[in-house]
């Protein structure tokens, strides 16, 4: 193997070499090498990709090698990354010309990697050409689009799932104004959809009230199978097939990740670990490894979890619960929502509330941090308090609106504080202390100097559950500040009347608590109703320990 000199030569010679399948002889040699490499790791090297101006809500590797990564988020931009060049910081990502009018929630490549589909809160799917970056077509929906999947056998066919409770099948050769084929229609939102990679007539879905289902495109409007046994009525947010289409991995709110055989409604395994919890935001999951022998999921505790699937189906004991992750990857500074695995390079990409995309690899990369043993300490930060979040909003001068005009890729303290408040509410069990019917416009009127809403303030936080409070605006480097410094340096002329300030503070607290309580109650109502009607469960529902059991202070290690 020829070693290239210069910066990053070592990483290029390993990952680039393996991704190009430069190993001669036994075609399984590369896979075996990669498998052994990962199996011997207790941690992974990590590196950040900077390019987005807000939360990164969707990431997808290209097919057949994962040479490209596409990403989208709250800044409404679709970015295309050449992975090897991005790792070496040689080029910036390419921005596709088609721009959404609101948050982006989902992305998909076609099988030939010539087109990218993007969907989001602006109720449309945009079809992009990868080579020219031009927009090829736009497919209008009735509501926000949460999931996309392209047929594995026909690049002209794609499926979308949306907030209006429909799963639609589209043919890009037909007019975008034509009526798509409706596979499913429920009163509740479909958060995820995926074609079976081997049997493309089958699709899996995740519904906010009806859980995980399997559908046959030849038999619309009625699912073939509802997973979960007696507890099929769960709030599901993500579903993924393994590479041979025989198993399904799903995420459910306030429950551990679960694995199903596609022909059985009861779980094969559930996966848990002390500290893992999934309550505050919309997340995705994925399989990992050359044989799909691992699963990956982000967590509200700022960590990324990897579990190994036991080879023995009887492992896990009662309920088949796999307690204990194979690897806990620490490095994010807020909630981790999205994760994807590249089976060709064994590279993992993750994203969430932060503006970064984090790369994880068993191979050392240029300017990377961390090690393979987990001995290097990561930076940690303290959770913002509820009062600190409110203070950040009140002192920002821009209310609750979205504004990415300053194009900053630096960490946004108000955004972090907002999601910290969601995490803290789950930990401390907050509830609303007011029955006040405060509207969002009323809250905004309480902000001095804010007379009208931003053009983008209607779009809700895409990283949070889709019925959560809207994002606060992004701040530039100059306005990102330390709370203590603010309190000590605030000039008397800038201070508001104490009574007025307290009124605004109280109103915003009541408003947020009310929205947070609604967020929790909405997702739990059907789940609780279902549980009350059952005398016994076919399998127990393991619950992760509360995060406060893992912490001796208010600091959350990331």
Secondary structure, DSSP 4 states (H G I P E B T S, - for coil): -PPP-STTHHHIIIIIHHHTT---S-TTHHHHHHHHHHHT-SS-EEEEE---SS-EEEEEEPSSS--EEEEEETT--EEEEEHHHHHTT-SPPEEPS---SS-EEEEEE-TTSSEEEEEETTSEEEEEETTT--EEEEEE-SS-EEEEEE-SS-TTEEEEEETTSEEEEEETTS-TTSPPEEEEE-SS-EEEEEE-SS-TTEEEEEETTTEEEEEETTSTTS-SEE-SGGG----EEEEEE-TTSSEEEEEETTS-EEEEETT-SSEEEEEE-TT----SB---EEEESTTS-EEEEE-TTS-EEEEEPPSSTTTTTGGGEEES-SEEE---SS-EEEEEEETTTTEEEEEESSS-EEEEESS--TT-B--SSS-SPPPEEEPPPHHHHHHHHHTTSSTT----TT---S--HHHHHHHHHHHHHHHHT---S------HHHHHHTSTT--S--TTTTSPPSSB-TTSPPPPPP--TTT---HHHHHHH--GGGPPPHHHHHHHHHHHHHHHHHHHHHHHHHHHHHHHHHHHH-SS-SS----PPPGGGS-SSSEEE-
